[in-house]
Amino acid sequence: MEKITPEIYDKHIKALMDISRAITSDLYLEDILKLIVMVTAKVTGVEICSLWLIDDTTTPKKIRLKATQSINPDYVKDRSLNMEEGVVGLVATHKRSLIIKNVLKEPRFKEKDMAKKLGLASMVSVPLQIKDEKVIGVLNCFTAKPHEFSETEVNLITTVANQAAAAIINTELMVKTKVIQEELETRKLVERAKEVLMRRRKMNGNDAFRWIQKKSMDSRKSLRLVAEAILLSEEFE
């Protein structure tokens, strides 16, 4: 971990700018998460940075490792914890940061074998919070040597975490919006294709739609592609 200097503050501001740009970019969630952990690790000088997100689709909820800049196979493997389990579960449920001087001696830290293999010593874990204080995940930073995280360092990492949370929420909304837009466009194309079939083949609306569906399944192409092909053939007649 580097000592906080004016240069480190400049690097920190640059990191926030990078994440801010990601908020308005066309990157998808996986790319956003990779960017966040890479920028955070670079600006703080930690050994490993990892980002966990709460999975609301399971009952009970779980928190899953979603991104890390580490390439070590012991760390990048798919991992998940229950919400009351481990350091990340504690930080997520209690909505507060946790500093651990020695992860090998911390009872709540579940992955001591991995920490030994990778030579990890200290860590700070901060919640990813959005404006209404809802926690969507946790950001972990590990050092290779014992380290006393200062209040300034924790504040810097917390600021990055909150900025990251905004980027993640924004990206999820953007993806959902794109999916909805694509769905609406597909419906419009299918409706136009139905009209062509109804006119050409003297079909009713239901039969025309079933014809498109069958063509889609038989050809293993999307409804949109089938509809576009019908409309394209109409142009050449």
Sequence and secondary structure as in RCSB ss.txt:
>XXXX:A:sequence
MEKITPEIYDKHIKALMDISRAITSDLYLEDILKLIVMVTAKVTGVEICSLWLIDDTTTPKKIRLKATQSINPDY
VKDRSLNMEEGVVGLVATHKRSLIIKNVLKEPRFKEKDMAKKLGLASMVSVPLQIKDEKVIGVLNCFTAKPHEFS
ETEVNLITTVANQAAAAIINTELMVKTKVIQEELETRKLVERAKEVLMRRRKMNGNDAFRWIQKKSMDSRKSLRL
VAEAILLSEEFE
>XXXX:A:secstr
     HHHHHHHHHHHHHHHHHHTSS  HHHHHHHHHHHHHHHHT SEEEEEEEETTSSS EEEEEEES   HHH
HS  EEETTSHHHHHHHHHTS EEES GGG TT   HHHHHHHT   EEEEEEE TT  EEEEEEEE SS     
HHHHHHHHHHHHHHHHHHHHHHHHHHHHHHHHHHHHHHHHHHHHHHHHHHS   HHHHHHHHHHHHHHHT  HHH
HHHHHHHHHHT 
